[in-house]
Amino acid sequence: MSSEVVEQLAEKVVDAVENSTGGKITNEKTPSTPEGMAMAYGSLVVMAMLPIVFGSIRSVKLHQIKKATGEKTDTMTKKDAMFFPIIASGALFGLYMFFKIFSKDHINVLLTGYFFFLGVIALAHLLSPIVNSLMPAAVPKIPFHIHFTQGEGRNKKDLINYKFSTHDVVCLKLSSIIGIWYLLKKHWIANNLFGLAFAVNGVELLHLNNIVTGCILLSGLFFYDIFWVFGTNVMVTVAKSFEAPIKLVFPQDLITNGLNASNFAMLGLGDIVIPGIFIALLLRFDHSTKRKSRIYFYATLTAYFLGLLTTIFVMHVFKHAQPALLYLVPACMGTPLFVALVRGELKTLFAYEDHPEEEINNKNNTKQISADNGNNSNKPSGNNNTKKKESRKAK
């Protein structure tokens, strides 16, 4: 009888410890109500849509700045798109083996430190326009420029070329505070702030140059996601073991347990960024047509929304993790092709390029010629020297 009492007390202690996680992301499951599930999945859908919208708008602005300055943007080539699923598979399986061989806690300590620095920088970049608009005029905006180069002349390369201001320093401090909160508590809200920052920056900065490259990338990752989710337990194991802001989470038991909830629904950042960079390309295409309507962007964004709802519905019905790209890729890739076919713009859509190679080569050649002319103008010409000598002789 005494042993049963001891066992009951032990179970109560364990339950008390598990329920006092303070909002930390864990794999413990507690019962969730239908209302809680609806709130969780609805919040994930909203959090997935926001980075795509804002990231796409920021990508258009970045593209316009790069085009005006003549600076070349790093874009993904067709070869990169073909090999990306293979590289991603190798990285995913490598993480899986690490978690199987080494201690999960030790690996997560290293990953937490790594993503802490990346998250602070990404969040500071995201908050910069907001802080600049809210900063009072009394706070001076002093510019700074860190420029570190290697080599001279034609071999000169920029290793570090970073411009910032005192307002950016304020952003960095605010982001660092959130980062310390994440390090200490691993709270799901801090995780989501970093995850949203990664997603927005990914959609903004990762550029597909044309539709063909985007179709190659989405098609490869379509099979990648299906294989690693349905074919093996690798994807699910890594997602549950990986304590880093590479996913958005929302508690299904928030209504019952408040901010200390622990039963999380999750969505990987890859299911946001990969379709997002394709949708951002379509928005840049809409801008290139000089039309007021953004039909390709809005149509594909709607298709992404419906694909995400389909993923959640199937996951809820079958009670099994679903490869989101199984539903998102056909929706995001088929919608703009269908719209272009109906509007008779299929050829125009496939002909569009953010940075045409001929245009880039012409700009580079023009810069080189102007640089050579500038160097030659600084050197005295042989004809001028000969004329000077002849005039001296005549005198």
ROBAPA-84342 format. One record per atom (N, C-alpha, C): residue in three letters; x, z, y. Coordinates in steps of 0.02 Angstrom, whole numbers, plus 50000, padded with zeros to 5 digits. Example, Ala and Ser with C-alpha at 12.3 -4.5 7.8 and 13.67 -1.06 7.14 Angstrom:
ala506605039049716
ala506155039049775
ala506605039049835
ser506425035449888
ser506845035749947
ser506455039450002
END
This chain:
met500425000049940
met500005000050000
met500435000050063
ser500985003850061
ser501425004150118
ser501764997450132
ser501934993750078
ser502254987250086
ser501784982350121
glu501134982750107
glu500654978350139
glu500604979850214
val500634986250230
val500614988250301
val501224985550338
val501804986150305
val502424983650335
val502384976150347
glu502124972450297
glu502064965150304
glu501594963250361
gln501034966950367
gln500564965550422
gln500874966850490
leu501264972350495
leu501604973850557
leu502114968450574
ala502474966150523
ala502974960950534
ala502654954550559
glu502084952750530
glu501734946750552
glu501504947250624
lys501264953250643
lys501044954250712
lys501624953650761
val502204956350742
val502794955750785
val502994948550794
val502994944750739
val503174937650743
val502694933850787
asp502044935250779
asp501544931850821
asp501634933550894
ala501804939850908
ala501904941850978
ala502494938251008
val503034937550970
val503634934050995
val503484926651007
glu503124923550960
glu502964916450966
glu502504915051025
asn502064919751040
asn501584918651095
asn501864920351163
ser502484922851166
ser502784924751231
ser503354919951249
thr503244913551238
thr503764908551251
thr503824906951325
gly503354909151366
gly503404907951438
gly503364900751456
gly502974896751419
gly502904889751435
gly503464885451408
lys503904888251368
lys504454884351339
lys504184879551288
ile504474873551285
ile504244868351239
ile504474870251169
thr504004871451124
thr504154873051055
thr503744868651009
asn503874869050944
asn503504865250896
asn502944869350864
glu502834875450888
glu502304879650860
glu501624876850882
lys501164876750835
lys500494874050848
lys499984879650851
thr499604879850904
thr499044884450909
thr498414880350916
pro497844883050896
pro497224879150898
pro497074876850969
ser496824870750974
ser496644867951039
ser495914865851038
thr495584866651093
thr494874864851099
thr494814857451116
pro494234854351104
pro494134847351124
pro494244846251198
glu494044851051239
glu494154850451311
glu494904850451327
gly495274854951292
gly495994855351303
gly496354848951282
met496144845951227
met496434839651204
met496294834051253
ala495664833851278
ala495484828651327
ala495894829351390
met495994835551413
met496404836751472
met497134834751461
ala497394836351402
ala498094834851387
ala498214827351385
tyr497804823751346
tyr497904816551340
tyr497744812851405
gly497244815251441
gly497094812151506
gly497674813051555
ser497974818951554
ser498544820251598
ser499144815851579
leu499254814951514
leu499804810551492
leu499704803351515
val499084801051511
val498934794151534
val499074793451608
val498864798351648
val498984798051720
val499734798351734
met500084802851700
met500814803551711
met501184797251688
ala500904793651640
ala501224787451618
ala501114781651668
met500524781651700
met500364776251746
met500744776951812
leu500814782951836
leu501134784051902
leu501844781251906
pro502284782651858
pro502964779851863
pro502974772251864
ile502514769151827
ile502504761851825
ile502294759051893
val501784762151923
val501544759751988
val502084760652042
phe502324766852049
phe502804768152102
phe503484764852087
gly503684764852024
gly504314761552006
gly504294754152019
ser503724750952006
ser503654743652018
ser503694742152093
ile503354746152133
ile503374745152206
ile504084746052232
arg504434751152208
arg505124752252229
arg505584746752205
ser505444743752147
ser505854738252122
ser505794732052165
val505194730952193
val505094725252239
val505504726252302
lys505484732252330
lys505874733752390
lys506614733052377
leu506844735552320
leu507554734952302
leu507754727752294
his507324723752263
his507464716652254
his507514713052321
gln507084714752367
gln507104711552433
gln507734713452471
ile507944719752465
ile508564721952498
ile509174718352468
lys509194717952402
lys509764714552369
lys509784707152387
lys509194704052391
lys509164696952407
lys509374695652479
ala509184700152524
ala509364699352595
ala510114700252606
thr510414704852570
thr511124706252578
thr511564701652535
gly511254697952489
gly511644693652445
gly511984697352389
glu511824703652381
glu512134707652328
glu511794706252261
lys512184705352210
lys511924703752144
lys511674710052109
thr511064709752081
thr510784715352045
thr510954714651971
asp511124720251940
asp511264720151869
asp510614719151831
thr510574713651794
thr509964712051757
thr510124711451683
met509614712151643
met509684711551571
met509654704251551
thr510154701951514
thr510164695051490
thr509774694351425
lys509684688151403
lys509324686951340
lys509714689851281
lys510364689451284
lys510784692351231
lys510714699951230
asp510714703051288
asp510614710251292
asp509934712251262
ala509424708351278
ala508754709851253
ala508714709251177
met509074704451148
met509064703551076
met509414709251040
phe509974711551068
phe510354716851035
phe510114723851052
phe509684724551101
phe509464731251122
phe509124735151066
pro508654732151028
pro508344735950972
pro508844738150920
ile509364734150908
ile509874735950858
ile510284741950883
ile510484741550947
ile510864747150976
ile510444753450979
ala509804752750997
ala509364758551000
ala509264761550931
ser509224757350879
ser509154759850811
ser509764763750789
gly510354761150806
gly510964764750789
gly511004771450824
ala510814771650888
ala510834778050924
ala510334782950896
leu509724780550879
leu509204784850852
leu509414787750784
phe509674783550741
phe509884785950674
phe510494790650680
gly510934789250729
gly511504793650740
gly511274800650760
leu510784801050805
leu510514807550825
leu510184811050766
tyr509834807150725
tyr509514810050666
tyr510024813250619
met510584809750607
met511104812350563
met511444818450595
phe511534818450660
phe511824824250694
phe511384830350683
phe510734829450691
phe510274835150682
phe510254837450610
lys510384832950563
lys510384834850492
lys511034838450472
ile511594836350502
ile512244839050482
ile512424845350521
phe512354844850588
phe512574850350632
phe511984854650653
ser512144860150684
ser511634864750707
ser511244861650765
lys510584862050760
lys510154859150811
lys510254862650878
asp510364869150876
asp510454873050937
asp511074870950975
his511634869850939
his512254867950971
his512204861051003
ile511884856450968
ile511814849650995
ile511384849851057
asn510844853651056
asn510384853951113
asn510704857251173
val511184861751162
val511544864751219
val511934859351256
leu512284855051219
leu512664849551250
leu512194844551284
leu511644842851250
leu511174838051279
leu510834840851341
thr510684847351340
thr510364850451398
thr510814850151459
gly511464851551450
gly511934851151506
gly512004844151532
tyr512024839251486
tyr512094832251506
tyr511484829851546
phe510884831351520
phe510284829151554
phe510134833151616
phe510434839051622
phe510354842951683
phe510644839151742
phe511264836651735
phe511584832951790
phe511224826351803
leu511034822751750
leu510674816551759
leu509994817751792
gly509654823051771
gly508994824551799
gly509024826451872
val509534830351891
val509594832351962
val509704826152006
ile510134821651984
ile510274815552023
ile509654811152026
ala509314810251969
ala508714806051968
ala508154808952011
leu508064815452008
leu507534818552048
leu507704818352122
ala508344819152139
ala508544818652210
ala508414811652237
his508564806552196
his508434799652217
his507694798352226
leu507284801452184
leu506554800552188
leu506274804052249
leu506534810052265
leu506264814052320
leu506524811852388
ser507044807852390
ser507374806052452
ser506894803152505
pro506474798152489
pro506014795552541
pro505514800852565
ile505294805152520
ile504804810252538
ile505114815352585
val505714817652567
val506054822752609
val506234819852677
asn506454813552678
asn506624810352742
asn506024809852789
ser505434808752761
ser504834808152803
ser504584814952826
leu504714820252787
leu504484826852805
leu504984830952844
met505604828652846
met506124832552879
met506004832752955
pro506014838752985
pro505904839253058
pro506484836053097
ala506324833853157
ala506824830453199
ala507394835053218
ala507284841653215
ala507814846353233
ala508394846253184
val508264843953123
val508794843553073
val509144836853080
pro509774836753099
pro510124830353111
pro510244826553045
lys510204819953050
lys510334815752992
lys511034812653001
ile511524816052974
ile512224813952981
ile512414809752920
pro512624803452930
pro512794799152873
pro513494800652846
phe513584799652782
phe514224800152748
phe514314794052703
his514934792352690
his515074786552648
his515694787952606
ile515594788252540
ile516154789052494
ile516314782152465
his516914779652480
his517104772952459
his517794773252426
phe517804771852361
phe518434772152323
phe518524765452288
thr519074761952303
thr519184755252276
thr519814755052233
gln519864749552196
gln520444748352154
gln520694741252166
gly521354740452176
gly521654733952186
gly521614731652259
glu521864725552271
glu521864722652337
glu521664715252333
gly521454712552390
gly521284705452395
gly520714703652349
arg520814698052312
arg520294695752267
arg520174700452208
asn520674704352190
asn520614708952134
asn520324715752154
lys520114716452216
lys519854722752240
lys519164724152211
lys519074730052183
lys518444731952152
lys518214738752179
asp517564739452186
asp517274745852208
asp517164750152147
leu517504755852144
leu517384760652091
leu516834765552111
ile516864767852173
ile516344772252200
ile516164769752270
asn515534768152280
asn515304765952346
asn514614769052358
tyr514624775152384
tyr514014779052388
tyr513904781452460
lys513324779852487
lys513134782052554
lys512584787252549
phe512654792552588
phe512144797752588
phe512144801152656
ser511664805552666
ser511594809152730
ser511454816452716
thr511404820252769
thr511254827352762
thr510564828552731
his510094823852743
his509444824352712
his509484823652636
asp509934819252614
asp510044818452542
asp510334824752511
val510734828352549
val511014834652525
val510454839752514
val509954839752559
val509374844152551
val509004842352486
cys508914835852474
cys508584833552412
cys508974836052350
leu509634835652354
leu510044837752298
leu509974845252285
lys509914849152338
lys509824856352330
lys509144857952298
leu508624854552322
leu507954855652293
leu507944853752219
ser508264848152203
ser508284845852133
ser508694850652090
ser509224853452118
ser509634858252081
ser509244864552064
ile508814866752110
ile508394872652096
ile507934871352037
ile507624865352035
ile507194863451979
ile507614862951915
gly508224860351922
gly508654859651864
gly508844866451835
ile508994871251877
ile509154878051853
ile508544881151818
trp507954879951847
trp507344882351815
trp507274879351745
tyr507424872951738
tyr507394869751672
tyr507914872651625
leu508514873851649
leu509044876651606
leu508854883551580
leu508564887551622
leu508424894551604
leu507794895251562
lys507274891451579
lys506614892551547
lys506404886851500
lys506674880851510
lys506444874951473
lys505684874151480
his505434875651540
his504714875351550
his504474868151549
trp503864867151525
trp503614860351518
trp503494856951586
ile503364860751638
ile503274857751704
ile503944855051730
ala504484858951722
ala505154856551742
ala505354850551700
asn505184850651635
asn505324844951592
asn504974838651618
asn504354839351638
asn503974833551661
asn504224830951729
leu504464835451772
leu504744833151836
leu505354828851824
phe505794831051779
phe506384827051762
phe506174820551727
gly505694821051681
gly505474815151645
gly505174809851691
leu504764812051739
leu504474807351787
leu505014804151830
ala505514808051849
ala506064805351889
ala506444800051850
phe506584801351786
phe506924796451744
phe506504790151737
ala505854790851728
ala505414785151718
ala505374780751781
val505274783851839
val505224780051901
val505884776351915
asn506434779851908
asn507084776651921
asn507224771151870
gly507014772151808
gly507104766951758
gly506724760551775
val506094761251793
val505684755451811
val505954752051874
glu506214756051921
glu506464753351984
glu507134749651975
leu507584752551936
leu508274750051934
leu508424745351877
leu508054745851821
leu508164741351764
leu507764734951775
his508114729451787
his507774723251804
his507834718151747
leu507274715251729
leu507254709351687
leu507264703351734
asn507674698351717
asn507754692751763
asn507194687651757
asn506894687051698
asn506364682051688
asn505904684151632
ile505354680551624
ile504844682251575
ile505094681451504
val505514676551491
val505764675351423
val506164681451399
thr506594683951442
thr506984689851424
thr506534695851410
gly506004696651451
gly505534702051440
gly505164701451374
cys504974695351356
cys504624694251292
cys505084695651233
ile505714693751239
ile506194695151185
ile506284702651176
leu506354706151231
leu506454713451228
leu505844716951198
leu505244715251223
leu504634718451198
leu504514716851125
ser504644710751104
ser504544708851034
ser505004712750988
gly505634713351007
gly506114717050966
gly505934724450960
leu505734727451016
leu505554734551014
leu504884735750981
phe504474730650977
phe503834731150941
phe503974732750867
phe504424728950836
phe504604730150766
phe505024736550758
tyr505444737850807
tyr505854743950806
tyr505414750250803
asp504904750550844
asp504484756450847
asp504074757250783
ile503824751650756
ile503424751950695
ile503854754450636
phe504454751750630
phe504884753550573
phe505074760950575
trp505284763450633
trp505554770250636
trp505004775550636
val504374773650650
val503824778450648
val503464778150581
phe503284772150558
phe502914771550495
phe503374771150435
gly503954768050442
gly504394767150385
gly504804773250367
thr504964777450416
thr505374783450405
thr505104789250447
asn505394795050436
asn505224800850478
asn505744802150531
val506174797150544
val506734797950590
val506494799150661
met506054794850685
met505814795250754
met505464801850768
val505024803950723
val504644810150733
val505114816150730
thr505594816050684
thr506064821650678
thr506494822450740
val506754816850766
val507174817150826
val506764819350886
ala506144816750892
ala505714818550949
ala505564826050950
lys505474829050891
lys505314836150887
lys505944840550895
ser506524837950875
ser507134841950877
ser507504841250943
phe507384835850978
phe507764834151039
phe507474837951098
glu507834843151120
glu507604847051178
glu507924844351242
ala507634838951267
ala507874835751328
ala507284832251360
pro507304831151426
pro506734828051461
pro506694820551449
ile506644818551386
ile506564811451369
ile505844809951349
lys505404814751362
lys504694813951345
lys504284817851396
leu503674815651406
leu503194819351446
leu502754823351399
val502624829551417
val502214833951374
val501674837151416
phe501134838951381
phe500604842651414
phe500254846951362
pro500144853451377
pro499864857951326
pro499124856651313
gln498944856451249
gln498254855651230
gln497874862251233
asp498234867751234
asp497924874351237
asp498004877551306
leu498044873351357
leu498134875951425
leu497534880151447
ile496944878151427
ile496344881751448
ile496334888851419
thr496554889351357
thr496514895951324
thr497124900251338
asn497724897251341
asn498344901051348
asn498674900551416
gly498404896451460
gly498694895751527
gly499374892451525
leu499814894351572
leu500474891351578
leu500934893151520
asn500744898151479
asn501134900051421
asn500934896151359
ala500564890751367
ala500334886651311
ala500924883751273
ser500824882451208
ser501374880151166
ser501204874251121
asn500564872051119
asn500364866451077
asn500354860151120
phe500894856251116
phe500994850851163
phe500824844051133
ala500494839851173
ala500444832751160
ala501014829351199
met501324824251170
met501914821351201
met501884813751202
leu502254810851249
leu502324803651255
leu503044802151274
gly503384798051235
gly504084796451248
gly504164792251310
leu504724793251345
leu504854789351406
leu504954781951391
gly505174780351331
gly505254773251313
gly504594769551314
asp504054773051297
asp503384769951298
asp503134768951369
ile503484771651417
ile503314770651488
ile503794765551520
val504444766551510
val504944762651545
val504964755451520
ile504934754551454
ile504994747751426
ile504424743251449
pro503784745151441
pro503264740951470
pro503294740951546
gly503534746451576
gly503554746951649
gly504014741851681
ile504604740551651
ile505054735751682
ile504784728651676
phe504374727451625
phe504044720951618
phe503494720151670
ile503104725451681
ile502574725251731
ile502874724751801
ala503444728051813
ala503784727451878
ala504014720251891
leu504244716951838
leu504434709851845
leu503844705651866
leu503254707051838
leu502654703351856
leu502454704551928
leu502554710651953
leu502404712052023
leu502884708052069
arg503524707652049
arg503994703652089
arg503814696252086
phe503544694052029
phe503304687152025
phe502704686052071
asp502244690852073
asp501674690352118
asp501904689852191
his502404693752209
his502664693452277
his502994686752292
ser503314683752242
ser503654677352253
ser503164671652266
thr502544672352244
thr502054667052254
thr501744667152324
lys501904672352364
lys501664673052433
lys500894673552437
arg500594675852382
arg499864676752382
arg499714684052399
lys499114685052425
lys498904691852439
lys498704695652376
ser498444691952327
ser498234695152264
ser498844696652220
arg498784701952181
arg499314704052133
arg498994703952064
ile498724698052046
ile498314697551986
ile498704699051922
tyr499324696751917
tyr499714697851856
tyr499884705251848
phe500054708451904
phe500224715551902
phe499624719751883
tyr499064718751917
tyr498474722951905
tyr498184721651835
ala498194715451813
ala497914713751747
ala498334717051692
thr498994716651697
thr499424719451646
thr499434727051649
leu499374729951709
leu499334737251716
leu498694739751683
thr498144736151691
thr497514737951657
thr497584737451582
ala497924732151559
ala498044731351487
ala498464737051459
tyr498964739251497
tyr499374744951476
tyr498944751251470
phe498504752351518
phe498054758151517
phe497614758051454
leu497324752251439
leu496894751651380
leu497304752451316
gly497914749751315
gly498344750551257
gly498534757751244
leu498644761451298
leu498804768551291
leu498214772451265
leu497614770851289
leu497014774151264
leu496904772651190
thr497054766451170
thr496994764551100
thr497474768551057
thr498084769451081
thr498584773351044
thr498344780451033
ile498084783551085
ile497844790451081
ile497244790951034
phe496794786051037
phe496204786150994
phe496394785550920
val496834780850904
val497054779950835
val497424786150810
met497844789050852
met498214795050833
met497744800850819
his497224801350859
his496734806850851
his496324805750787
val496154799550772
val495734798150713
val496134799250648
phe496744796650646
phe497134796850584
phe497584803050579
lys497614807150633
lys498014813250633
lys498734811950614
his499024806650641
his499714804750626
his500034801650687
ala500674803050697
ala501034800150754
ala501004792550751
gln500894789350808
gln500824782150812
gln501384779050853
pro501634773150831
pro502104769450873
pro501734766350932
ala501804769150990
ala501404766951048
ala501524759551064
leu502134757151053
leu502274750151068
leu501904745351023
leu501654747750966
leu501244743650922
leu500624741150959
tyr500364745151004
tyr499764743451042
tyr499934741151113
leu500474743751141
leu500644742051210
leu500954735151217
val501374733251169
val501724726751175
val501234720951174
pro500774720451124
pro500294714751127
pro499874714851190
ala499694720751214
ala499284721151274
ala499664718751336
cys500284721251344
cys500674719651404
cys500964712651402
met501114710051343
met501404703451338
met500874697951335
gly500304699451303
gly499784694451296
gly499374693451359
thr499284698751398
thr498854698251457
thr499124693451510
pro499754693951532
pro499994689251583
pro500014682051557
leu500154681251492
leu500164674451465
leu499464671451465
phe498964675551450
phe498274673151450
phe498054671551522
val498224675851569
val498044674651639
val498374668251664
ala499014667351647
ala499374661251669
ala499074655051637
leu498854655551574
leu498554649851540
leu497884647951573
val497484652951590
val496834651751622
val496934648751692
arg497424651151728
arg497544648851797
arg497974642551800
gly498214640251742
gly498634634251741
gly499324635451771
glu499584641651765
glu500224643351795
glu500734645451742
leu500634643351681
leu501084645351627
leu501794642951639
lys501864636751661
lys502524633951675
lys502854637651733
thr502464639051785
thr502734642651843
thr502964649651824
leu502574652951781
leu502744659751760
leu503404659851723
phe503494655251676
phe504114655051637
phe504704652451677
ala504574648751731
ala505124646151771
ala505384651251821
tyr505004656651833
tyr505204661551883
tyr505824665451860
glu506274666451907
glu506864670651896
glu506994674851958
asp507144681151948
asp507304685552004
asp507924683152041
his508424681352002
his509074679352030
his509294672951994
pro509084667052020
pro509304660751989
pro510064660151989
glu510334657851932
glu511064657451925
glu511384652651975
glu511054647051988
glu511334642152036
glu511374645152105
glu510854648952124
glu510844651952191
glu511404657152197
ile511514661052144
ile512034666152145
ile512724662852150
asn512824657452111
asn513464654052112
asn513604650952180
asn513074648052211
asn513164645052277
asn513354650352329
lys513034656152325
lys513194661552373
lys513904663952363
asn514104664652300
asn514794666952286
asn515304661952311
asn515154655452300
asn515614650252323
asn515664650152399
thr515074651052432
thr515074651252506
thr515484656952532
lys515414662852500
lys515804668652521
lys516544667452511
gln516724664252454
gln517424663052440
gln517724658152490
ile517344652952507
ile517594647952555
ile517684651152623
ser517194655252644
ser517254658452709
ser517844663252711
ala517964666652654
ala518534671352651
ala519194667452655
asp519224661652621
asp519834657552624
asp519944654852694
asn519394652752727
asn519464650152795
asn519704655652842
gly519444661752830
gly519664667352872
gly520404668752863
asn520634668452801
asn521344669652788
asn521784664152818
asn521534657852814
asn521924652352841
asn521954652552917
ser521404654952948
ser521394655153021
ser521894660153048
asn522064665153008
asn522544670153030
asn523274667753023
lys523364662252986
lys524044659652976
lys524174653953025
pro524754653553057
pro524904647953101
pro524994641553060
ser524684636353083
ser524714629953046
ser525374626453059
gly525564622153010
gly526194618453017
gly526174613653075
asn525594610453089
asn525534605653144
asn525644609053211
asn525374615153219
asn525464618753282
asn526194620353294
asn526534622453240
asn527254624053248
asn527654617853266
thr527484612153235
thr527844605953251
thr527734603853323
lys527094604553347
lys526954602753416
lys527334607253464
lys527384613653447
lys527744618253492
lys528474616353495
lys528774614553437
lys529484612553437
lys529584606153478
glu529134601253471
glu529204594953508
glu529144596153584
ser528684600653604
ser528614601953676
ser529224605353703
arg529554609553663
arg530174612953685
arg530734607753694
lys530764603053647
lys531284597853652
lys531174593553714
ala530544591853728
ala530394587653786
ala530594591253850
lys530494597853851
lys530694601753910
lys531434601753917
END
